[in-house]
Amino acid sequence: MINGRPTDVYARHHHAWRVNIDPDVALTPHGKDRYTREIVEVSRSADGVVSVRYPRYDDHP
């Protein structure tokens, strides 16, 4: 954390049945991977689907 903001945090999904990334989440390629420099919300449903989207609160950075 720097100045109260997460810094250089990453997550990898393993054994996910499917990954849904909202179209408004900007991803940057880096080798074989892609990443975002923005704060996102990552969740997993009971059936193994991982979802990535912007946080649901109104004051998102």
Phi and psi restraints in degrees (range 20) as a CNS / XPLOR table:
assign (resid 1 and name C) (resid 2 and name N)
       (resid 2 and name CA) (resid 2 and name C) 1.0 -129.5 20.0 2
assign (resid 2 and name N) (resid 2 and name CA)
       (resid 2 and name C) (resid 3 and name N) 1.0 122.4 20.0 2
assign (resid 2 and name C) (resid 3 and name N)
       (resid 3 and name CA) (resid 3 and name C) 1.0 53.6 20.0 2
assign (resid 3 and name N) (resid 3 and name CA)
       (resid 3 and name C) (resid 4 and name N) 1.0 38.8 20.0 2
assign (resid 3 and name C) (resid 4 and name N)
       (resid 4 and name CA) (resid 4 and name C) 1.0 77.6 20.0 2
assign (resid 4 and name N) (resid 4 and name CA)
       (resid 4 and name C) (resid 5 and name N) 1.0 8.7 20.0 2
assign (resid 4 and name C) (resid 5 and name N)
       (resid 5 and name CA) (resid 5 and name C) 1.0 -116.4 20.0 2
assign (resid 5 and name N) (resid 5 and name CA)
       (resid 5 and name C) (resid 6 and name N) 1.0 139.5 20.0 2
assign (resid 5 and name C) (resid 6 and name N)
       (resid 6 and name CA) (resid 6 and name C) 1.0 -60.4 20.0 2
assign (resid 6 and name N) (resid 6 and name CA)
       (resid 6 and name C) (resid 7 and name N) 1.0 140.3 20.0 2
assign (resid 6 and name C) (resid 7 and name N)
       (resid 7 and name CA) (resid 7 and name C) 1.0 -133.5 20.0 2
assign (resid 7 and name N) (resid 7 and name CA)
       (resid 7 and name C) (resid 8 and name N) 1.0 131.0 20.0 2
assign (resid 7 and name C) (resid 8 and name N)
       (resid 8 and name CA) (resid 8 and name C) 1.0 53.0 20.0 2
assign (resid 8 and name N) (resid 8 and name CA)
       (resid 8 and name C) (resid 9 and name N) 1.0 49.1 20.0 2
assign (resid 8 and name C) (resid 9 and name N)
       (resid 9 and name CA) (resid 9 and name C) 1.0 -102.7 20.0 2
assign (resid 9 and name N) (resid 9 and name CA)
       (resid 9 and name C) (resid 10 and name N) 1.0 136.2 20.0 2
assign (resid 9 and name C) (resid 10 and name N)
       (resid 10 and name CA) (resid 10 and name C) 1.0 -137.9 20.0 2
assign (resid 10 and name N) (resid 10 and name CA)
       (resid 10 and name C) (resid 11 and name N) 1.0 157.4 20.0 2
assign (resid 10 and name C) (resid 11 and name N)
       (resid 11 and name CA) (resid 11 and name C) 1.0 -136.2 20.0 2
assign (resid 11 and name N) (resid 11 and name CA)
       (resid 11 and name C) (resid 12 and name N) 1.0 144.3 20.0 2
assign (resid 11 and name C) (resid 12 and name N)
       (resid 12 and name CA) (resid 12 and name C) 1.0 -121.7 20.0 2
assign (resid 12 and name N) (resid 12 and name CA)
       (resid 12 and name C) (resid 13 and name N) 1.0 141.9 20.0 2
assign (resid 12 and name C) (resid 13 and name N)
       (resid 13 and name CA) (resid 13 and name C) 1.0 -100.7 20.0 2
assign (resid 13 and name N) (resid 13 and name CA)
       (resid 13 and name C) (resid 14 and name N) 1.0 129.3 20.0 2
assign (resid 13 and name C) (resid 14 and name N)
       (resid 14 and name CA) (resid 14 and name C) 1.0 -120.8 20.0 2
assign (resid 14 and name N) (resid 14 and name CA)
       (resid 14 and name C) (resid 15 and name N) 1.0 138.3 20.0 2
assign (resid 14 and name C) (resid 15 and name N)
       (resid 15 and name CA) (resid 15 and name C) 1.0 61.9 20.0 2
assign (resid 15 and name N) (resid 15 and name CA)
       (resid 15 and name C) (resid 16 and name N) 1.0 28.4 20.0 2
assign (resid 15 and name C) (resid 16 and name N)
       (resid 16 and name CA) (resid 16 and name C) 1.0 -81.9 20.0 2
assign (resid 16 and name N) (resid 16 and name CA)
       (resid 16 and name C) (resid 17 and name N) 1.0 133.7 20.0 2
assign (resid 16 and name C) (resid 17 and name N)
       (resid 17 and name CA) (resid 17 and name C) 1.0 -66.8 20.0 2
assign (resid 17 and name N) (resid 17 and name CA)
       (resid 17 and name C) (resid 18 and name N) 1.0 -38.8 20.0 2
assign (resid 17 and name C) (resid 18 and name N)
       (resid 18 and name CA) (resid 18 and name C) 1.0 -156.8 20.0 2
assign (resid 18 and name N) (resid 18 and name CA)
       (resid 18 and name C) (resid 19 and name N) 1.0 150.7 20.0 2
assign (resid 18 and name C) (resid 19 and name N)
       (resid 19 and name CA) (resid 19 and name C) 1.0 -122.5 20.0 2
assign (resid 19 and name N) (resid 19 and name CA)
       (resid 19 and name C) (resid 20 and name N) 1.0 122.1 20.0 2
assign (resid 19 and name C) (resid 20 and name N)
       (resid 20 and name CA) (resid 20 and name C) 1.0 -105.9 20.0 2
assign (resid 20 and name N) (resid 20 and name CA)
       (resid 20 and name C) (resid 21 and name N) 1.0 121.5 20.0 2
assign (resid 20 and name C) (resid 21 and name N)
       (resid 21 and name CA) (resid 21 and name C) 1.0 -114.8 20.0 2
assign (resid 21 and name N) (resid 21 and name CA)
       (resid 21 and name C) (resid 22 and name N) 1.0 121.2 20.0 2
assign (resid 21 and name C) (resid 22 and name N)
       (resid 22 and name CA) (resid 22 and name C) 1.0 -56.2 20.0 2
assign (resid 22 and name N) (resid 22 and name CA)
       (resid 22 and name C) (resid 23 and name N) 1.0 141.6 20.0 2
assign (resid 22 and name C) (resid 23 and name N)
       (resid 23 and name CA) (resid 23 and name C) 1.0 -63.3 20.0 2
assign (resid 23 and name N) (resid 23 and name CA)
       (resid 23 and name C) (resid 24 and name N) 1.0 -22.0 20.0 2
assign (resid 23 and name C) (resid 24 and name N)
       (resid 24 and name CA) (resid 24 and name C) 1.0 -84.4 20.0 2
assign (resid 24 and name N) (resid 24 and name CA)
       (resid 24 and name C) (resid 25 and name N) 1.0 -2.9 20.0 2
assign (resid 24 and name C) (resid 25 and name N)
       (resid 25 and name CA) (resid 25 and name C) 1.0 -85.2 20.0 2
assign (resid 25 and name N) (resid 25 and name CA)
       (resid 25 and name C) (resid 26 and name N) 1.0 115.3 20.0 2
assign (resid 25 and name C) (resid 26 and name N)
       (resid 26 and name CA) (resid 26 and name C) 1.0 -81.1 20.0 2
assign (resid 26 and name N) (resid 26 and name CA)
       (resid 26 and name C) (resid 27 and name N) 1.0 123.2 20.0 2
assign (resid 26 and name C) (resid 27 and name N)
       (resid 27 and name CA) (resid 27 and name C) 1.0 -111.3 20.0 2
assign (resid 27 and name N) (resid 27 and name CA)
       (resid 27 and name C) (resid 28 and name N) 1.0 140.6 20.0 2
assign (resid 27 and name C) (resid 28 and name N)
       (resid 28 and name CA) (resid 28 and name C) 1.0 -112.3 20.0 2
assign (resid 28 and name N) (resid 28 and name CA)
       (resid 28 and name C) (resid 29 and name N) 1.0 129.9 20.0 2
assign (resid 28 and name C) (resid 29 and name N)
       (resid 29 and name CA) (resid 29 and name C) 1.0 -70.3 20.0 2
assign (resid 29 and name N) (resid 29 and name CA)
       (resid 29 and name C) (resid 30 and name N) 1.0 144.5 20.0 2
assign (resid 29 and name C) (resid 30 and name N)
       (resid 30 and name CA) (resid 30 and name C) 1.0 -149.3 20.0 2
assign (resid 30 and name N) (resid 30 and name CA)
       (resid 30 and name C) (resid 31 and name N) 1.0 95.7 20.0 2
assign (resid 30 and name C) (resid 31 and name N)
       (resid 31 and name CA) (resid 31 and name C) 1.0 64.2 20.0 2
assign (resid 31 and name N) (resid 31 and name CA)
       (resid 31 and name C) (resid 32 and name N) 1.0 -126.3 20.0 2
assign (resid 31 and name C) (resid 32 and name N)
       (resid 32 and name CA) (resid 32 and name C) 1.0 -84.6 20.0 2
assign (resid 32 and name N) (resid 32 and name CA)
       (resid 32 and name C) (resid 33 and name N) 1.0 -8.9 20.0 2
assign (resid 32 and name C) (resid 33 and name N)
       (resid 33 and name CA) (resid 33 and name C) 1.0 -105.6 20.0 2
assign (resid 33 and name N) (resid 33 and name CA)
       (resid 33 and name C) (resid 34 and name N) 1.0 171.4 20.0 2
assign (resid 33 and name C) (resid 34 and name N)
       (resid 34 and name CA) (resid 34 and name C) 1.0 -132.8 20.0 2
assign (resid 34 and name N) (resid 34 and name CA)
       (resid 34 and name C) (resid 35 and name N) 1.0 150.7 20.0 2
assign (resid 34 and name C) (resid 35 and name N)
       (resid 35 and name CA) (resid 35 and name C) 1.0 -146.7 20.0 2
assign (resid 35 and name N) (resid 35 and name CA)
       (resid 35 and name C) (resid 36 and name N) 1.0 166.7 20.0 2
assign (resid 35 and name C) (resid 36 and name N)
       (resid 36 and name CA) (resid 36 and name C) 1.0 -125.4 20.0 2
assign (resid 36 and name N) (resid 36 and name CA)
       (resid 36 and name C) (resid 37 and name N) 1.0 144.3 20.0 2
assign (resid 36 and name C) (resid 37 and name N)
       (resid 37 and name CA) (resid 37 and name C) 1.0 -90.8 20.0 2
assign (resid 37 and name N) (resid 37 and name CA)
       (resid 37 and name C) (resid 38 and name N) 1.0 0.9 20.0 2
assign (resid 37 and name C) (resid 38 and name N)
       (resid 38 and name CA) (resid 38 and name C) 1.0 -100.2 20.0 2
assign (resid 38 and name N) (resid 38 and name CA)
       (resid 38 and name C) (resid 39 and name N) 1.0 161.4 20.0 2
assign (resid 38 and name C) (resid 39 and name N)
       (resid 39 and name CA) (resid 39 and name C) 1.0 -76.5 20.0 2
assign (resid 39 and name N) (resid 39 and name CA)
       (resid 39 and name C) (resid 40 and name N) 1.0 127.3 20.0 2
assign (resid 39 and name C) (resid 40 and name N)
       (resid 40 and name CA) (resid 40 and name C) 1.0 -130.4 20.0 2
assign (resid 40 and name N) (resid 40 and name CA)
       (resid 40 and name C) (resid 41 and name N) 1.0 162.2 20.0 2
assign (resid 40 and name C) (resid 41 and name N)
       (resid 41 and name CA) (resid 41 and name C) 1.0 -103.7 20.0 2
assign (resid 41 and name N) (resid 41 and name CA)
       (resid 41 and name C) (resid 42 and name N) 1.0 128.3 20.0 2
assign (resid 41 and name C) (resid 42 and name N)
       (resid 42 and name CA) (resid 42 and name C) 1.0 -118.4 20.0 2
assign (resid 42 and name N) (resid 42 and name CA)
       (resid 42 and name C) (resid 43 and name N) 1.0 128.1 20.0 2
assign (resid 42 and name C) (resid 43 and name N)
       (resid 43 and name CA) (resid 43 and name C) 1.0 -139.1 20.0 2
assign (resid 43 and name N) (resid 43 and name CA)
       (resid 43 and name C) (resid 44 and name N) 1.0 162.5 20.0 2
assign (resid 43 and name C) (resid 44 and name N)
       (resid 44 and name CA) (resid 44 and name C) 1.0 -131.6 20.0 2
assign (resid 44 and name N) (resid 44 and name CA)
       (resid 44 and name C) (resid 45 and name N) 1.0 130.2 20.0 2
assign (resid 44 and name C) (resid 45 and name N)
       (resid 45 and name CA) (resid 45 and name C) 1.0 -84.0 20.0 2
assign (resid 45 and name N) (resid 45 and name CA)
       (resid 45 and name C) (resid 46 and name N) 1.0 170.1 20.0 2
assign (resid 45 and name C) (resid 46 and name N)
       (resid 46 and name CA) (resid 46 and name C) 1.0 -62.3 20.0 2
assign (resid 46 and name N) (resid 46 and name CA)
       (resid 46 and name C) (resid 47 and name N) 1.0 -27.1 20.0 2
assign (resid 46 and name C) (resid 47 and name N)
       (resid 47 and name CA) (resid 47 and name C) 1.0 -91.0 20.0 2
assign (resid 47 and name N) (resid 47 and name CA)
       (resid 47 and name C) (resid 48 and name N) 1.0 10.7 20.0 2
assign (resid 47 and name C) (resid 48 and name N)
       (resid 48 and name CA) (resid 48 and name C) 1.0 90.8 20.0 2
assign (resid 48 and name N) (resid 48 and name CA)
       (resid 48 and name C) (resid 49 and name N) 1.0 6.9 20.0 2
assign (resid 48 and name C) (resid 49 and name N)
       (resid 49 and name CA) (resid 49 and name C) 1.0 -83.7 20.0 2
assign (resid 49 and name N) (resid 49 and name CA)
       (resid 49 and name C) (resid 50 and name N) 1.0 126.3 20.0 2
assign (resid 49 and name C) (resid 50 and name N)
       (resid 50 and name CA) (resid 50 and name C) 1.0 -96.2 20.0 2
assign (resid 50 and name N) (resid 50 and name CA)
       (resid 50 and name C) (resid 51 and name N) 1.0 132.4 20.0 2
assign (resid 50 and name C) (resid 51 and name N)
       (resid 51 and name CA) (resid 51 and name C) 1.0 -118.3 20.0 2
assign (resid 51 and name N) (resid 51 and name CA)
       (resid 51 and name C) (resid 52 and name N) 1.0 137.8 20.0 2
assign (resid 51 and name C) (resid 52 and name N)
       (resid 52 and name CA) (resid 52 and name C) 1.0 -124.3 20.0 2
assign (resid 52 and name N) (resid 52 and name CA)
       (resid 52 and name C) (resid 53 and name N) 1.0 125.4 20.0 2
assign (resid 52 and name C) (resid 53 and name N)
       (resid 53 and name CA) (resid 53 and name C) 1.0 -156.4 20.0 2
assign (resid 53 and name N) (resid 53 and name CA)
       (resid 53 and name C) (resid 54 and name N) 1.0 169.7 20.0 2
assign (resid 53 and name C) (resid 54 and name N)
       (resid 54 and name CA) (resid 54 and name C) 1.0 -68.1 20.0 2
assign (resid 54 and name N) (resid 54 and name CA)
       (resid 54 and name C) (resid 55 and name N) 1.0 150.6 20.0 2
assign (resid 54 and name C) (resid 55 and name N)
       (resid 55 and name CA) (resid 55 and name C) 1.0 -57.6 20.0 2
assign (resid 55 and name N) (resid 55 and name CA)
       (resid 55 and name C) (resid 56 and name N) 1.0 153.3 20.0 2
assign (resid 55 and name C) (resid 56 and name N)
       (resid 56 and name CA) (resid 56 and name C) 1.0 -83.1 20.0 2
assign (resid 56 and name N) (resid 56 and name CA)
       (resid 56 and name C) (resid 57 and name N) 1.0 -7.7 20.0 2
assign (resid 56 and name C) (resid 57 and name N)
       (resid 57 and name CA) (resid 57 and name C) 1.0 -80.8 20.0 2
assign (resid 57 and name N) (resid 57 and name CA)
       (resid 57 and name C) (resid 58 and name N) 1.0 157.2 20.0 2
assign (resid 57 and name C) (resid 58 and name N)
       (resid 58 and name CA) (resid 58 and name C) 1.0 -73.1 20.0 2
assign (resid 58 and name N) (resid 58 and name CA)
       (resid 58 and name C) (resid 59 and name N) 1.0 -26.4 20.0 2
assign (resid 58 and name C) (resid 59 and name N)
       (resid 59 and name CA) (resid 59 and name C) 1.0 -100.6 20.0 2
assign (resid 59 and name N) (resid 59 and name CA)
       (resid 59 and name C) (resid 60 and name N) 1.0 34.7 20.0 2
assign (resid 59 and name C) (resid 60 and name N)
       (resid 60 and name CA) (resid 60 and name C) 1.0 -63.4 20.0 2
assign (resid 60 and name N) (resid 60 and name CA)
       (resid 60 and name C) (resid 61 and name N) 1.0 137.3 20.0 2
